[in-house]
C-alpha cells in the first residue's frame, strides 16, 4: 500500500511515520511537511527509502 503523511515532521506525524515504517503492508511512503527535518535528527527520523527494523 502507498501512503501519504501530511505533517510528517510534526509531533503526531513523526509517530505515524514510525508506525507505518514498521507495517509490512506499506510499500511506499511520502511525507509532506511545511518544514524540513531538524539538522542532526536521529537516523530513525530520516527516511532514505529503505525500511528500518
C-alpha positions as CSV (number, residue, x, y, z in Angstrom):
1,X,0.0,0.0,0.0
2,X,1.2,3.5,-0.7
3,X,0.7,6.2,2.0
4,X,1.0,10.0,2.1
5,X,1.6,11.5,5.6
6,X,0.6,15.2,5.8
7,X,2.5,16.9,8.7
8,X,5.2,14.2,8.7
9,X,7.7,16.3,10.7
10,X,5.3,17.3,13.5
11,X,4.7,15.5,16.8
12,X,1.9,13.2,15.7
13,X,3.3,12.9,12.1
14,X,6.6,11.5,13.2
15,X,4.8,8.9,15.3
16,X,2.6,8.0,12.4
17,X,5.7,7.7,10.1
18,X,7.4,5.4,12.6
19,X,4.4,3.2,12.9
20,X,3.9,3.0,9.2
21,X,7.6,2.1,8.7
22,X,7.1,-1.0,10.8
23,X,4.0,-2.1,8.9
24,X,4.8,-4.7,6.2
25,X,1.7,-3.7,4.2
26,X,3.2,-0.3,3.5
27,X,5.4,-0.4,0.3
28,X,5.9,3.3,-0.2
29,X,5.5,6.4,1.9
30,X,5.7,10.1,1.1
31,X,5.9,12.7,3.8
32,X,4.6,16.2,3.3
33,X,5.7,19.0,5.7
34,X,6.0,22.7,6.0
35,X,9.5,22.5,7.4
36,X,12.5,20.2,6.8
37,X,13.5,17.7,9.5
38,X,15.9,19.3,12.0
39,X,19.6,19.1,11.3
40,X,21.2,16.3,13.4
41,X,17.9,14.3,13.6
42,X,18.2,10.8,14.8
43,X,18.7,8.3,12.0
44,X,15.3,6.8,12.6
45,X,13.7,10.2,11.9
46,X,15.1,10.4,8.4
47,X,13.8,8.3,5.5
48,X,16.2,7.2,2.8
49,X,13.8,4.8,1.1
50,X,14.8,1.7,2.9
51,X,12.7,0.0,5.6
52,X,14.3,0.1,9.0
53,X,13.7,-2.5,11.7
